[in-house]
Amino acid sequence: MKKFDVQSIKERLVSRLSSSGYWNRILQDSAISALLDAVAEQDAETFRYLEYLLQEAKWNYARNITSVLSMASLFGYKPSRKTAAMGEIIVSHDPVLQGAGSLVFDYNIDSMLSPYQGGDIIINEGTEFATSDGSKRFISVEKVIYKTGNKYVKIPVVQGFIKYFETKSLAQGLPFERVRIEDSSVEALANNLTQKFFKVYVYPNGNSSSESFPVKIVDNIILADENEYACDVKTSYNFNFIELRFGDGYSGKMLPKGAKITIQYLSTLGKEGNVNEKYVVNKINSVISTAISFFCSNFSPIMGGREHDTIEEIKAKAPKQYLIEGSIVTENSYKYLIESIPYVYKATVYSGTFLDISTNIVKDSVLFSAIDNTGKIPQRDRISSDFQLLSKGKKSPLDIVRYEEPRVLRLGINVNATLTTNENLNSKAYEIKEKIYNKYNIFNQEFEGSFDTSEFISYIRSLGKDDSGKDTLKNIEFLLEAIEYLKPSTFRQANIDYFSKSFVFDKSYKKMKYFNDGVLYCLKIDVIFNCPACEEKSRTLFLTYNEDYDPNNPLSLPYKIKQYPLITNITNYSYMSNFVLNPAALPSEIPSLINGQTNPDYIKFEVNYLGYLNDIDNLGGGVLYIPIYQTNVDGSAGDIYINFFATNKDELDNTVSIKVYTIPFYGNLGVTSYYKNNIIDIHLEDIKIELQSGS
């Protein structure tokens, strides 16, 4: 194959010239040789440039962002600028919040904070927060009212801060006039939360203190109404600037000669603005109130920030965008479309059926599930509406597409081990807890994933290796719990005395423990009050094997309920066998009677548990009954135990948390997803680490 490097071109020149008798001696002249070098270099450079142009003109071979973006427009693809991270920040008047994240801070935030006493305070949209070093800034996206009695409020935020731009030269009064902002940090305006911060105003007489008119942002200026100021926004081919194009008098009003333009926009760090750690956003840059001070912290990661499109991303996205512009037919095309919704962190798409209630007919459908950028389940109405908007005219009218909430597999992790170094036990336990959370939280889980116990224990061992590679964590005992969270606001009144809520453990928790002789641990229920004045009402229930069970008696149950004050100890097989099930070392159980009289500390819980049948397909479930009132000594109704009648459901759920625990069967081998939309979720407060000193 012919080569076009400098040496090969020169060799061909010399070869051809040498064929002439006169050139042999001439070629020996160094000046002639240098001249041939220059000619060869020129030709080689020409061929290199032609080769470069050919490469940049091919989609698969282009290496310059300008080339790829130029071709991407042929696919109808708009390059995406940086996208801001989104999340929540906790704000409180109580300075105790400053201790969030410390070893002494209780993660039940309500139990640590005092209620606010004073008039309502407005926390305005646009209030600015920052990390302790000020490197990452955040602004609130909605107005929140801090009311009397509040201990804290949750404020939704996006990463970034407001910047302002004003044109230095006045408008020339030309059709489709353009204004450029030289800033690569302009947020992508991909959702209505960030779009509200992008505002454009026209001052017709050129004086920014005079009357102004808002400018409508449109996808394409050609589609704008002739009677309104409008503009479209385009991103440069190198992402260094954005350009606003205004109307011509027919498609959007034309800018008057001498007019001035001001622009407000959100400046973001994109991917660099993500906050993986908790308790690091603890500065308030805005003044909320002159009467009292406020404090803040983030109790969950703030995620979803992304960089502008890279060459590789554009090459992957543009063809998909082109395809779904015409039709959506595959699971991958549906998944790509759903994950293009700005607040969606990840999604899964699968085929299935649903029961059409209107016709009572089971229909085939395309199903999808998703989690958002805060790790939570998106609201059904919102994500369904956004999907319908994006998919309009693109999917087959025969496709029935439905959103299903993810089947979240809540797991509790319990680790007991011996530490053979002189490190502080509490500090080391907290370090391990944080690392487990960072590795296994919902952001790092995949739909239809699994939790492998062997892999987890290997990871724990790796956290204990010293610089020489020696294991410093010994006698590791691990127990995995399945958890069902029951919100008090979802309980319904069963009768005059009780509210109830059913629970069913997901089929992914295969072969749950059932009640049988010799089983160490079956079911635990925690009812936790998160307020100092009522925390003594917190209870732990254990359902243990009933030695007096008579299978021939329909009124006899194979389990009995033991009630204790809230037990926060780590739960493992040793603890259960040595304490809960060991008659010689029982914790302080709360009896129903004392000297034949009603014990006012005893709460009359009832549990109808269906996990005791000797059936491998029965994975555990039942109904929890919680009394409305505590009982007086004489047996009459006393104070309200849980105010299920509360009108403020969020406050009710924040005050009381109810968890039902059980354990996968035989050997604690882990969890494998059964459903397509299963996803594992491990909360920081459900990771318990206990270390003992040892050699």
VENHUDA-V679930 format. One record per pair of residues at least 4 apart in sequence whose ideal C-beta (glycine too) atoms are under 7 Angstrom apart, sorted by the first residue. I is the first residue (numbers start at 1). J is the second residue. Records with the same first field share a line. If there is no record, write none. Layout:
I = J, J
//
This chain:
3 = 8
4 = 8, 9, 44, 47
5 = 44
6 = 10, 40, 41, 44
7 = 11
8 = 12
9 = 13, 40, 43, 44
10 = 14, 36, 37, 40
11 = 15
12 = 16
13 = 17, 36, 39, 40
14 = 18, 27, 36
17 = 23, 27
18 = 23, 24, 27
22 = 26
23 = 27
26 = 32
27 = 32
29 = 33
30 = 34
31 = 35
32 = 36
33 = 37
34 = 38
35 = 39
36 = 40
37 = 41
38 = 42
39 = 43
40 = 44
41 = 45
42 = 46
43 = 47
44 = 48
45 = 49
46 = 50
47 = 51
48 = 52
49 = 53
50 = 54
51 = 55
52 = 56
53 = 57
54 = 58
55 = 61, 62
56 = 62, 64, 67
58 = 62
59 = 71
62 = 67, 68, 71
63 = 311
64 = 68
65 = 69, 237, 238, 311
66 = 70, 237, 238
67 = 71
68 = 72, 311, 314, 315
69 = 79, 237, 314
70 = 237
72 = 77, 79, 314, 318
75 = 318, 319, 321, 322
76 = 321, 322, 325
77 = 317, 318, 321, 322
79 = 235, 308, 309, 314
80 = 188, 308, 309
81 = 186, 187, 188, 235, 239, 308
82 = 185, 187, 188, 268, 270, 306, 307, 308
83 = 187, 188, 190, 270, 304, 305, 306, 342
84 = 158, 159, 160, 187, 194, 266, 268, 273, 305
85 = 159, 273, 274, 275, 302, 303, 304, 305
86 = 158, 193, 302, 304, 343, 373, 374
87 = 157, 298, 300, 301, 302, 303, 373, 374
88 = 154, 155, 156, 157, 300, 374
89 = 129, 138, 155, 157, 281, 296, 298
90 = 97, 152, 154, 296, 297, 299
91 = 123, 152, 153, 155, 294, 296
92 = 97, 113, 151, 152, 294, 295
93 = 116, 292, 294
94 = 113, 114, 151
95 = 295
96 = 112, 113
97 = 113, 295, 297
98 = 295
99 = 104, 105
100 = 105, 279, 297
101 = 105, 278, 279
103 = 426, 430
105 = 112
106 = 111, 112
107 = 684, 685
108 = 528, 530
109 = 113, 152
110 = 151, 530, 531, 654, 655
111 = 530, 531, 532, 535
113 = 151, 152
114 = 151
115 = 149, 150, 151
116 = 146, 148, 149, 150
117 = 148
118 = 148
120 = 145, 146, 147, 148
121 = 146, 288, 289
122 = 143, 145
123 = 127, 140, 143, 144, 146, 155, 288
124 = 143
125 = 140, 141, 142, 143
126 = 139, 140, 162
127 = 139, 140, 286, 288
128 = 137, 139, 161, 285, 286
129 = 138, 157, 281, 283, 284, 285, 296
130 = 134, 136, 137, 138, 281, 283, 285
131 = 135, 136, 280, 281, 283
132 = 280, 282, 283
134 = 283
136 = 159, 269, 273, 275
137 = 160, 161
138 = 157, 158, 159, 281
139 = 157, 158, 160, 161, 162
140 = 155, 156, 157
141 = 156, 157, 158, 193
142 = 156
144 = 153, 155
146 = 150, 153
158 = 193, 194
159 = 268, 269, 273, 302, 305
160 = 187, 266, 267, 268, 273
161 = 267
162 = 197, 264, 266
163 = 265, 267
164 = 262, 264
165 = 181, 262, 263
166 = 208, 260, 262
167 = 179, 260, 261
170 = 206, 258, 259, 260
171 = 177, 255, 256, 257, 258, 259
172 = 177, 257
173 = 254, 255, 256, 257
175 = 248, 249, 254
176 = 221, 245, 246, 248
177 = 246, 255
178 = 243, 244, 245
179 = 244, 261
180 = 241, 243
181 = 186, 241, 242, 263
182 = 240, 241
183 = 241, 267
184 = 239, 240
185 = 267, 268
186 = 242, 265, 267
187 = 194, 265, 266, 268
189 = 194, 195, 198
190 = 194, 342
191 = 195, 342, 343
192 = 196
194 = 266
197 = 264, 265, 266
198 = 217, 264, 265, 266
199 = 264
200 = 215, 217, 231, 244, 261, 263
201 = 212, 213, 214, 215, 262
202 = 212, 213, 215, 229, 255, 259, 261
203 = 207, 208, 210, 212, 259, 260
204 = 256, 259
205 = 210, 258
206 = 258, 259, 260
208 = 260, 262
213 = 229
215 = 229, 230, 231
216 = 224, 228, 229, 230
217 = 231, 233
218 = 223, 224, 230, 232
219 = 223, 232
220 = 232
221 = 230, 231, 232, 245, 247, 251, 252
222 = 251
224 = 228, 230, 247, 251, 252
226 = 249, 250, 251, 252, 253
227 = 253
228 = 252, 253
229 = 252, 253
230 = 247, 252
231 = 244, 245, 246
232 = 245
233 = 242, 244
234 = 242, 243, 245
235 = 239, 242
236 = 240, 241, 243
239 = 308
246 = 252, 255
247 = 251, 252, 253, 254
248 = 254
249 = 253, 254
255 = 259
268 = 273, 305
269 = 273, 305
270 = 305, 306, 307, 308
271 = 305, 306, 307
273 = 305
274 = 302, 303, 305
275 = 280, 281, 298, 301, 302
276 = 301, 438
278 = 298, 299, 300, 301
279 = 297, 298
280 = 298
281 = 296, 297, 298
282 = 296, 297
284 = 288, 294, 296
288 = 294
289 = 294
298 = 302
300 = 374, 375
301 = 443
303 = 345, 373, 443
304 = 345, 373
309 = 313, 314, 317
311 = 315
312 = 316
313 = 317
314 = 318
316 = 320
317 = 321
318 = 322
319 = 323
320 = 324, 333, 336
321 = 325
323 = 333
324 = 328, 333, 336, 337, 394
325 = 394
327 = 394
328 = 333, 334, 337, 391, 394, 395
329 = 333, 396
331 = 335, 349
332 = 336
333 = 337
334 = 338, 349, 366, 368
335 = 339, 347, 349
336 = 340
337 = 390, 391
338 = 344, 347, 349, 368, 370, 387
339 = 344, 346, 347
340 = 390
341 = 383, 386, 390
343 = 372, 373, 378
344 = 370, 372, 378
345 = 371, 372, 373, 443
346 = 370, 371
347 = 368, 369, 370
348 = 368, 369, 447, 448, 676, 677
349 = 366, 368
350 = 367, 676
351 = 366
352 = 365, 367
353 = 362, 363, 364, 365
354 = 363, 365, 402
355 = 362
356 = 361, 363
363 = 400
365 = 400, 401, 402
366 = 399, 400, 401
367 = 402, 404
368 = 403
369 = 404, 405, 406, 447, 677
370 = 378, 383
371 = 375, 376, 377, 406, 442, 679
372 = 376, 378
375 = 442, 443
377 = 405, 406
378 = 382, 383
379 = 383
380 = 384, 403, 405
381 = 385
382 = 386
383 = 387, 403
384 = 388, 403
385 = 389
386 = 390
387 = 391, 401
388 = 392
391 = 395
395 = 399, 401
404 = 677
406 = 677, 679
407 = 506, 675, 677, 678
408 = 679, 681
409 = 506, 508, 671, 678, 679, 680, 681
410 = 483, 484, 485, 681
411 = 451, 480, 481, 482, 483, 671, 680, 682
412 = 481, 483, 661, 686
413 = 436, 480, 682, 686, 687
414 = 478, 479, 481, 570, 571, 572, 688
415 = 460, 476, 478, 689
416 = 477, 570, 572, 690
417 = 473, 474, 475, 476, 691
418 = 474, 475, 692, 694
419 = 423, 425, 428, 472, 473, 691, 693
420 = 472, 474, 694, 695
421 = 466, 472
423 = 427, 428
424 = 428
425 = 429, 691, 693
426 = 430
427 = 431
428 = 432, 691
429 = 433, 689, 690, 691
430 = 434
431 = 435
432 = 436, 463, 689
433 = 437, 687, 689
434 = 438
435 = 439, 463
436 = 440, 687
437 = 441, 682, 684, 687
439 = 444, 459
440 = 444, 682
441 = 682
442 = 679, 681
445 = 449, 679, 680
447 = 676, 677, 678, 679
448 = 673, 676, 678
449 = 673, 679, 680
450 = 670, 671, 672, 673
451 = 456, 670, 671, 680
452 = 456, 670
453 = 457, 478, 480, 668, 669, 670
454 = 458
455 = 459
456 = 460
457 = 461, 476, 478
458 = 462
459 = 463
460 = 473, 476
461 = 471, 473, 476
464 = 471, 472, 473
465 = 469, 470, 471, 472
466 = 470, 472
474 = 694
477 = 572, 574
479 = 571, 572, 573, 663, 668
480 = 663, 664, 668, 670
481 = 571, 661, 663
482 = 505, 509, 661, 662, 663, 664
483 = 659, 661, 686
484 = 503, 505, 660
485 = 659
486 = 490, 501, 503, 624, 658, 660
487 = 653
488 = 642, 644, 652, 653, 656, 658
489 = 649, 652, 653
490 = 501
491 = 499, 500, 501, 626, 644
492 = 499, 500
493 = 499
494 = 498, 499, 500, 625
497 = 627, 628
498 = 606, 625, 626, 627, 628
499 = 626, 628, 644
500 = 623, 624, 625
501 = 624
502 = 623
503 = 621, 622, 624, 660
504 = 621
505 = 509, 512, 619, 620, 621, 662
506 = 678
507 = 619, 674
508 = 671, 672, 673, 674, 675, 678
509 = 619, 664, 671
510 = 619, 664
511 = 616, 664, 665, 666
512 = 611, 619, 620, 662, 664, 665
513 = 519, 522, 662, 663, 665
514 = 611, 612, 613, 614, 618
515 = 519, 522, 545, 558, 559, 612
516 = 614
517 = 545
519 = 545
520 = 573, 576, 577, 581
521 = 573, 576, 663
522 = 543, 544, 559, 662
523 = 543, 609, 611, 661, 662
524 = 540, 541, 542, 571, 661
525 = 541, 624, 660
526 = 540, 566, 659
527 = 538, 539, 656, 658
528 = 538, 566, 656, 657
529 = 534, 535, 537, 538, 655, 656
530 = 654, 655, 657
531 = 535, 655
537 = 641
538 = 565, 566
539 = 563, 564, 565, 566, 603
540 = 564, 566, 567
541 = 561, 563, 605
542 = 562, 580
543 = 559, 561, 607, 609
544 = 559, 560, 562, 581
545 = 558, 559
546 = 557, 558, 559, 560
549 = 556, 557, 558
550 = 556
558 = 612
559 = 609, 612
561 = 605, 607
562 = 589
563 = 589, 590, 602, 603, 605
564 = 587, 588, 589, 590
565 = 588, 590
567 = 587
569 = 575
570 = 575, 688, 690
571 = 575
573 = 577
574 = 578
575 = 579
576 = 580, 581
577 = 581, 582
578 = 582, 585
579 = 585, 586, 587
582 = 586
590 = 599, 601, 602
591 = 599, 602
592 = 599, 602
593 = 597, 598, 599
594 = 599
597 = 633
598 = 631, 633, 634, 635
600 = 630, 631, 632, 633, 638
603 = 627, 630, 641
604 = 627, 631
605 = 625, 626
606 = 625
607 = 622, 624
608 = 622, 623
609 = 622
610 = 618, 621, 622
611 = 618, 620, 621, 622, 662
613 = 618
620 = 662
624 = 660
626 = 641, 642
627 = 641
628 = 640, 641, 644
629 = 637, 638, 639, 640, 641
630 = 638, 639, 641
631 = 635, 637, 638
632 = 636, 638
642 = 656
643 = 652
646 = 651, 652
648 = 652
649 = 653
650 = 654
651 = 655
652 = 656
663 = 668
664 = 668, 669, 671
671 = 680
673 = 678
674 = 678
682 = 686, 687
//
